Amino acid sequence: RVQLQVFADLQRLLRLATRWFLHNRRCNLDLGAEVAALAAPVAHIQVSMGEYAGGEQLLAWRKRHDELLAAGLPQPVAAGLAGSSMLVAALGIVDVALTQGLPVESTARIAFALNDRLDFYWFGKQISALAVDGYWQALARESYLDELDWQLRAIVAQVVQEAATGQDIGQCLERWESSRAPAVAQWRLLLKQIRDARTQGYAMYAVAVRALLALAQPLAP
């Protein structure tokens, strides 16, 4: 059973990673160059996820890690596979780090901290769990996940520029939240409404995804 789950996680990861490249490298995709640039930093995030993740995401990683250990997998293999369902986000994290010329480690810490502080991980899980009835709903669900990835990368890029000056990551995140207090409050209110809703529907997620734009928009000079 565990082996089948691992295969299913890896198949989904492959599908999502392929989709990521098609959406983010639409012109002149050089697979050799992409592998050379992304493989090592993505592998670093893969094996360090238990250190970077926090809150609900860390609990999910630990639960999967313990299941794999209990099934007899060696610890390094269990640590590498425990975050397979979350690993596609590493592509965006590394892309931001390379684009900004900043260390992958600090960029990853900021991204995972945002997942915890603003419940982006939980929100993405809820989108993935939406029931699909037909082609258009499947397309809508994937587009919501794409939008979450885009906006999270934009937010990480904003915060990481402040952290590049050597300032404490926690303080940088607090300043970023304070500078966008109304949008952050609206985002948290929307998440509370989604949690409290008796039924989950595509309309509420369309509204919430739209609210991400307000969080990701740069501040006017």
TORLO-627954 format. One record per residue (C-alpha): y, z, x; residue in three letters. Coordinates in steps of 0.25 Angstrom, whole numbers, plus 5000, padded with zeros to 4 digits. Each point is the difference from the previous one (the first is absolute). Layout:
REM residues N
YZXALA/...
//
This chain:
REM residues 221
500050005000ARG/501050045011VAL/499749875007GLN/500349924988LEU/501350074998GLN/500449975015VAL/499749864998PHE/500849994987ALA/501250075007ASP/499949905012LEU/499949884990GLN/501250054993ARG/500850035013LEU/499749855004LEU/500549954987ARG/501350085001LEU/500249975014ALA/499849854998THR/501050014988ARG/501050075009TRP/499949895011PHE/500249894990LEU/501250074994HIS/500750045013ASN/499649895009ARG/500249884991ARG/500549905011CYS/499349985013ASN/499050104999LEU/499450025014ASP/498750084998LEU/499850025015GLY/501450055002ALA/499950094988GLU/498750075005VAL/500650025014ALA/501350074994ALA/499450084989LEU/498550035003ALA/500350125010ALA/501150074992PRO/499249994987VAL/498850055007ALA/500950125005HIS/500450034986ILE/498649994995GLN/499450105009VAL/501350094999SER/500150004985MET/499550144998GLY/501150055009GLU/501149914994TYR/499750024985ALA/500450124991GLY/499950054986GLY/499149934991GLU/499749885009GLN/499550105011LEU/499150074990LEU/499449864996ALA/499849975015TRP/499350135003ARG/499149994987LYS/499649865005ARG/499850045014HIS/499150124996ASP/499249914991GLU/499849905012LEU/499650125009LEU/499050054990ALA/499449874999ALA/499750005014GLY/501149915006LEU/500550045014PRO/501350075000GLN/500849895007PRO/499449904990VAL/500350094988ALA/501450025005ALA/500249855001GLY/499549974986LEU/500550124992ALA/501449934998GLY/499449864997SER/500650004986SER/501450035006MET/500049925013LEU/500749874994VAL/501350085001ALA/499950015015ALA/500349855001LEU/501450024993GLY/500250135009ILE/499749925013VAL/500849884995ASP/501250104998VAL/499850065014ALA/499949875007LEU/501249944993THR/500950125003GLN/499450015014GLY/499650154998LEU/498850085003PRO/498849984990VAL/499850155000GLU/501350044995SER/500149894990THR/498650044994ALA/500450144999ARG/501249974992ILE/499249904991ALA/498950114997PHE/501150114998ALA/500749914989LEU/498649984994ASN/499950154998ASP/501550034997ARG/500249894990LEU/498649994995ASP/499949855004PHE/498550025003TYR/499750064986TRP/500949894994PHE/499249895007GLY/498750074995LYS/500450004986GLN/500449855001ILE/498649975006SER/499350084989ALA/500749924989LEU/499049934990ALA/500049855001VAL/499849914988ASP/500249865004GLY/500649915011TYR/501550044998TRP/499750155000GLN/499249985013ALA/501249925006LEU/501050114995ALA/499250115006ARG/500049935014GLU/501549974999SER/500350154998TYR/499250035012LEU/500749905008ASP/501450054995GLU/499650145004LEU/499649955014ASP/501349925001TRP/500950124996GLN/499350105008LEU/500249925013ARG/501449984997ALA/500250154998ILE/499250035013VAL/500949905007ALA/501250084996GLN/499550145004VAL/499449955013VAL/501349955005GLN/500650144999GLU/498850065006ALA/500149905012ALA/501250085005THR/499050125003GLY/500350084988GLN/499050084993ASP/499249924990ILE/500050114989GLY/501650005001GLN/500149854999CYS/499150004988LEU/500950114993GLU/501349935004ARG/499449874994TRP/499650074987GLU/501450074999SER/500749875002SER/499349944988ARG/499950124992ALA/500249944986PRO/498949895003ALA/499050105005VAL/500250094988ALA/499849884991GLN/498849965007TRP/499450144999ARG/500350004985LEU/499349874998LEU/498850055008LEU/500050134991LYS/500049914987GLN/498949925005ILE/499250135003ARG/500350054986ASP/499749874993ALA/498750014991ARG/499749855003THR/500349925012GLN/500649864998GLY/500549895008TYR/501550014994ALA/500250145006MET/499649955014TYR/500949884999ALA/501150094997VAL/499650105012ALA/499849885010VAL/501449954996ARG/500650145003ALA/499449995014LEU/501149905003LEU/501150104998ALA/499350095011LEU/499849885010ALA/501449944998GLN/500950035013PRO/501250084997LEU/501349934999ALA/500950015013PRO/
//
